[in-house]
């Protein structure tokens, strides 16, 4: 059973930056496409960034140019560098494998990001 542990969230003013980290247990991390997801209050969870095993990246339009996803396979860790944060970025952020739900890992506890105006 793969465990996902997210960290790095916090309270930041609009325009600020945060770096999120997600550590995944298990030996297959390096071959998986990993994504960062967020769930804003009253909305469904959405994917905001993804990175393949070859470090090709993809971003939601809402974060393109502001967020950068990266990974360190030696540390089984995926990162999300968030810059120029906006109040609408306020959400709980999660990482997980990208794919249909039956292939995803059990969701971690997430990390809260709050952006004040």
C-alpha positions in Angstrom: 0.0 0.0 0.0 1.5 3.3 -1.1 1.3 6.1 1.3 1.3 9.7 0.2 2.4 12.5 2.6 1.9 16.1 1.5 3.5 19.1 3.3 4.5 22.7 2.8 1.1 24.4 2.9 0.4 27.5 5.0 -1.0 31.0 5.0 0.4 33.4 2.5 -0.5 36.8 1.2 -1.6 37.3 -2.4 1.4 37.5 -4.7 3.4 35.2 -2.4 5.0 31.8 -3.0 4.9 28.4 -1.4 6.6 25.1 -2.2 4.7 21.9 -1.6 6.2 18.5 -1.2 4.8 15.0 -1.5 6.6 11.9 -0.4 5.4 8.6 -1.7 6.3 5.2 -0.3 6.8 2.2 -2.6 9.2 1.2 -5.3 7.2 2.1 -8.4 7.2 5.9 -7.9 9.6 6.6 -10.7 7.5 5.0 -13.4 4.3 6.7 -12.5 2.9 9.9 -13.8 2.2 12.0 -10.7 -0.1 14.9 -10.3 -1.0 17.7 -7.8 -4.7 18.1 -7.2 -6.6 20.6 -5.2 -10.0 20.8 -3.6 -11.5 24.2 -3.0 -14.4 24.7 -0.6 -17.6 23.5 -2.1 -16.0 22.1 -5.3 -14.7 18.8 -6.6 -11.1 17.9 -6.6 -9.3 19.0 -9.7 -5.9 18.3 -11.1 -3.7 21.4 -11.4 -0.3 19.9 -12.6 1.1 16.6 -13.7 4.6 15.2 -14.4 5.5 12.0 -16.3 8.3 9.6 -15.5 10.3 11.5 -18.1 9.5 14.8 -16.4 7.2 16.1 -19.1 4.7 18.5 -17.5 1.2 19.7 -18.0 -0.8 22.4 -16.2 -4.3 23.5 -15.8 -4.9 26.9 -17.5 -5.7 28.5 -14.1 -2.1 27.9 -12.8 -0.1 27.9 -16.0 2.9 30.3 -15.7 2.5 30.5 -12.0 3.0 26.9 -10.7 5.9 24.5 -11.5 5.8 20.8 -10.9 9.0 18.7 -10.5 10.1 15.4 -9.1 13.1 13.7 -7.5 12.8 10.0 -8.1 15.7 9.3 -5.8 13.7 10.7 -3.0 10.3 9.5 -4.2 9.1 13.1 -4.0 7.1 15.4 -6.2 7.1 19.1 -5.7 4.8 22.0 -6.6 6.4 25.5 -6.6 3.6 28.0 -6.4 4.2 31.7 -7.2 2.0 34.7 -7.7 -0.6 33.1 -5.5 -4.1 34.3 -5.7 -7.0 34.0 -3.2 -8.7 31.6 -5.5 -5.7 29.2 -5.1 -6.9 28.6 -1.5 -7.6 24.9 -1.2 -6.4 21.6 0.2 -3.7 20.3 -2.1 -3.1 16.6 -2.7 -0.7 14.5 -4.8 -1.5 11.2 -6.4 -0.9 9.0 -9.4 -2.5 10.3 -12.5 -5.1 7.9 -14.0 -8.5 6.3 -13.4 -9.5 6.1 -9.8 -9.1 2.4 -9.6 -5.4 2.9 -10.3 -4.8 5.7 -7.9 -3.4 5.4 -4.5 -5.3 6.0 -1.3 -5.4 9.8 -0.9 -3.2 11.4 1.8 -4.3 14.0 4.2 -3.4 16.9 1.9 -1.9 20.2 2.9 -3.9 23.4 3.3 -3.0 26.5 1.3 -4.7 29.7 2.3 -4.0 32.9 0.3 -5.2 36.1 1.8 -6.1 39.2 -0.2 
